[in-house]
Amino acid sequence: MTPDAGALPIPESFRASLEREPGANEWLDRLPSLVHEFAERWQLTLGQPFEGGMTSWTAPAQRADGTTAVLKVVWPHREAREEATALCFWDGDGAVQLLDHDQEHWALLLERCIPGTKLGDTDLRPPNALAIGAGLLTRLWREPTDPAPYEQLADVTRDWAVTVREHLDELDERFDRGLLVLGADLLEHLPSTATRPVVLHGDFNPGNILAATREPWLVIDCKPMVGDAAFDPSQFVLQVCDPLLEPDPERIMDERFKHFADLVGEDAQRCIAWGAARETEYAVWEWTRGNATDALAATERVSMLVRTAGL
């Protein structure tokens, strides 16, 4: 597929994910022209777009020299602003390589992972999956040579805490307000207890780790910040063979957090506390999107994490 400026397949799931975003319809109207521009500039022949993306249009590409790549055009949003900066910094060490980019138009040309199987879609046993994730994450965690382009984790989570508190009065009696206040407090105060500032992936989960050729596994879709390394592990640990589906979820969750923390050299209780903080933000985010069921499920995860961490 080599798109013209007037026709472009856009996955419905991608459209749906942006439906509440101000200005999204206008941006989607411009997207065919953007894709056409970068296909021409970088001499790409494009395949059908990948399904499942929430904030970017992505498609497999073949370059003029016959090599494979991925074209990614991102819906402009705060979290993804410095994706190219982080990929340049990592330079393929545990993450996909950045082949080219246009910062102004949020377009990236990326190494393609083949076969591209998500770690979360494999039948790997939890210890093996945790070891793969830990090995990748510890390679990404390095002090930045220039921290200036990145947002500071403390600034981002402070804003999240403000948002949580702004919406507390909207929540109905099914929600434990005191629990969510505790989560907001964690969002504000955990960054100040960091032992080392590193470049964070920001969205490290089993869906963002793909089987590849250059290395067995590579990381994609970073939302980079600089801050506390203990921020990154929780979403990965919670989503690897979901411990909440186990007969004794709190024990399993505690064991897996402790094991993963040992592998990456971080304090387990702080990783769990960050999990509670992040699930608090997610619960309120889901509430604001009208997804009360998902918001309640996230609140239950906050409760379990708080108990597990002894907070």
C-alpha positions, -999 to +999 in steps of 0.1 A: +000+000+000+014+034-010-013+058+002-025+088-016-033+119+004-070+113+003-074+076+012-059+059+043-072+029+063-075+040+099-083+012+124-116+018+142-100+010+175-076+039+169-105+063+161-124+052+191-094+057+215-093+094+204-130+102+203-129+121+236-097+141+227-101+178+218-091+184+182-088+147+173-112+148+144-093+175+127-060+157+133-075+125+119-086+144+088-050+155+083-035+121+090-038+107+054-018+137+042+008+132+069+012+095+061+015+103+024+041+129+031+064+106+051+059+077+028+072+099+000+100+115+020+113+083+033+106+063+002+083+038+018+059+012+005+034+006+033+014-024+044-019-024+061-018-006+095-014-025+127-045-029+148-047-021+185-029+012+187-043+037+211-024+069+203-006+064+171-011+051+135+015+025+127+021+003+096+048-020+083+070-005+057+095-015+031+123+010+023+137+017-011+167-005-003+144-034+005+149-033+043+119-034+066+107-007+090+076+007+107+061+041+101+046+056+132+026+089+132+016+099+168-014+118+180+004+147+197+002+142+234+024+150+264+035+115+272+050+107+238+067+140+232+103+127+237+099+092+223+125+099+196+149+115+221+148+084+243+152+060+213+182+080+202+197+078+237+192+040+239+205+036+204+189+001+200+202-012+233+171-031+244+147-010+224+139-007+187+162+015+167+151+049+155+158+051+118+145+086+111+120+111+126+103+144+123+098+160+157+075+187+145+050+163+129+054+135+155+065+110+129+090+082+134+106+056+112+114+026+134+131-008+132+105-035+126+104-064+150+099-097+132+080-118+141+067-091+164+049-114+189+040-096+221+056-110+253+021-109+268+008-132+241+033-160+248+029-190+270+061-182+289+060-191+326+060-160+349+096-165+361+108-165+325+087-136+315+098-116+345+135-123+338+131-111+302+114-079+313+140-072+340+169-078+316+155-052+292+145-027+318+178-026+335+195-018+301+171+011+296+176+026+330+206+049+326+212+085+338+206+108+308+235+126+292+212+156+288+180+156+310+167+189+296+144+175+269+126+151+292+098+158+316+105+151+352+085+123+367+078+144+398+061+171+376+040+145+358+028+127+389+021+159+407-003+168+379-019+134+382-024+139+419-041+172+412-064+155+387-073+127+412-083+153+438-103+174+414-125+144+406-130+129+441-163+146+447-177+131+415-172+095+427-202+076+441-204+055+472-188+025+456-154+042+457-132+044+488-123+080+487-097+077+515-079+050+495-077+073+465-065+102+486-037+079+498-029+072+461-028+109+453-004+114+483+018+087+469+019+103+435+031+135+451+056+122+475+072+090+460+094+109+436+112+127+464+124+093+478+141+082+446+176+068+449+186+075+413+172+094+384+171+074+351+154+076+317+122+058+323+103+038+297+070+051+312+047+024+298+066-008+304+042-036+300+041-071+283+023-056+252+053-033+246+079-060+244+081-077+210+099-107+197+125-096+172+154-107+149+183-084+160+177-094+196+152-120+210+131-092+225+129-054+220+109-027+237+086-003+218+062+026+226+081+044+253+066+074+271+099+087+285+105+108+316+134+112+340+130+101+375+126+072+400+134+038+385+109+022+408+081+038+388+085+014+358+080-021+372+044-022+385+025-024+352+047-052+339+045-073+371+007-068+373+002-078+337+025-108+334+002-138+338-021-116+358-014-124+395-049-111+404-063-142+387-044-166+410-062-183+439-041-163+465-035-131+445-019-110+472+007-136+481+015-142+444+017-105+437+040-100+467+063-128+456+065-116+420+072-080+430+099-091+454+114-114+427+113-087+400+127-060+424+156-083+432+163-087+394+163-050+387+180-039+420+151-018+434+131-019+466+101-041+463+079-021+487+085+011+467+077-007+434+044-018+449+037+016+463+042+031+428+018+005+415-009+017+440-001+053+429-004+045+392-036+025+396-051+055+414-045+077+385-058+051+361-090+046+382-098+083+380-089+084+343-113+056+335-140+073+356-136+105+336-141+085+304-174+070+317-159+036+324-171+030+360-165-007+359-129-004+349-124+024+374-138+002+402-115-026+391-085-003+393-096+009+427-096-027+439-061-032+426-051+000+446-065-016+477-046-049+472-014-031+465-017-009+495-022-039+517+007-058+501+030-028+506+018-024+542+009+013+536 
